Amino acid sequence: MKQRNNLDTNKWEIEVFCTGTKNRNNGCNNRLLVSKNDIFIQSESKRSLLPFTYMTICPLCGKITRIPEEKLPYQIRKELIYKYLGI
């Protein structure tokens, strides 16, 4: 049986491009190196949590950029949701 690789969430990072969001002005298109501490959840209500999106703020232009859920490992998503809910 293979052992599952444990993800070190403290060292995890992802590259994204500052695109802004649909409802706002376009971002600056710079490449950003984002850690889990740079990501926040934006939701209509903490009560239902759904629908929600993972977001980050570009340090260069200040625009908010969406991070697709499928680009985030399960453990990172779980930690972000717990943090958002205050668990």
C-alpha positions as CSV (number, residue, x, y, z in Angstrom):
1,M,0.0,0.0,0.0
2,K,1.3,3.4,-0.9
3,Q,1.5,6.1,1.7
4,R,-0.4,9.3,0.9
5,N,1.9,12.4,0.4
6,N,1.3,14.9,3.2
7,L,1.0,18.4,2.0
8,D,3.0,20.9,4.0
9,T,0.3,23.7,4.0
10,N,2.7,26.2,5.6
11,K,5.0,26.0,2.5
12,W,2.3,25.7,-0.1
13,E,2.1,28.4,-2.8
14,I,0.4,28.9,-6.1
15,E,1.1,31.2,-9.1
16,V,-1.9,33.2,-10.4
17,F,-2.3,36.2,-12.6
18,C,-3.9,39.3,-11.5
19,T,-7.1,39.4,-13.6
20,G,-9.5,41.4,-11.4
21,T,-13.1,40.1,-11.3
22,K,-15.9,40.3,-13.8
23,N,-17.7,43.0,-11.9
24,R,-14.6,45.2,-11.4
25,N,-11.9,46.7,-13.6
26,N,-9.4,44.4,-15.1
27,G,-6.3,43.6,-13.1
28,C,-2.7,44.4,-13.9
29,N,-2.0,40.9,-15.3
30,N,1.1,40.5,-13.2
31,R,2.1,37.0,-12.0
32,L,1.6,36.6,-8.3
33,L,2.9,34.0,-5.9
34,V,0.1,33.4,-3.5
35,S,0.2,31.4,-0.2
36,K,-2.8,30.2,1.8
37,N,-2.5,33.3,4.1
38,D,-3.1,35.5,1.0
39,I,-6.4,33.8,0.2
40,F,-9.8,34.7,1.6
41,I,-13.3,33.5,1.1
42,Q,-15.9,35.8,-0.3
43,S,-19.5,34.6,0.4
44,E,-22.9,36.1,0.4
45,S,-23.6,34.7,3.9
46,K,-21.6,32.8,6.6
47,R,-24.9,31.1,7.4
48,S,-25.2,29.2,4.2
49,L,-21.5,29.6,3.0
50,L,-22.7,28.8,-0.5
51,P,-22.1,30.2,-3.0
52,F,-18.6,31.3,-2.2
53,T,-15.3,31.9,-4.0
54,Y,-11.6,31.9,-3.1
55,M,-10.1,35.3,-3.6
56,T,-6.8,37.2,-3.3
57,I,-5.9,40.9,-3.5
58,C,-3.1,41.9,-5.8
59,P,-0.4,43.8,-3.8
60,L,0.6,45.7,-6.9
61,C,-2.7,47.2,-8.1
62,G,-5.1,46.3,-5.3
63,K,-7.6,44.4,-7.5
64,I,-9.3,41.3,-6.3
65,T,-8.6,38.1,-8.3
66,R,-10.6,34.9,-8.1
67,I,-8.7,31.6,-7.6
68,P,-10.5,28.6,-9.1
69,E,-11.4,26.0,-6.5
70,E,-9.9,23.2,-8.7
71,K,-6.4,24.8,-8.4
72,L,-6.5,24.5,-4.6
73,P,-5.6,21.2,-2.9
74,Y,-8.3,19.8,-0.6
75,Q,-6.3,20.5,2.6
76,I,-5.8,24.2,1.7
77,R,-9.6,24.6,0.9
78,K,-10.4,22.9,4.2
79,E,-8.2,25.2,6.2
80,L,-9.5,28.3,4.5
81,I,-13.1,27.3,5.2
82,Y,-12.4,26.5,8.9
83,K,-10.6,29.9,9.2
84,Y,-13.6,31.7,7.5
85,L,-16.1,30.0,9.8
86,G,-13.9,30.6,12.9
87,I,-13.5,26.9,13.7
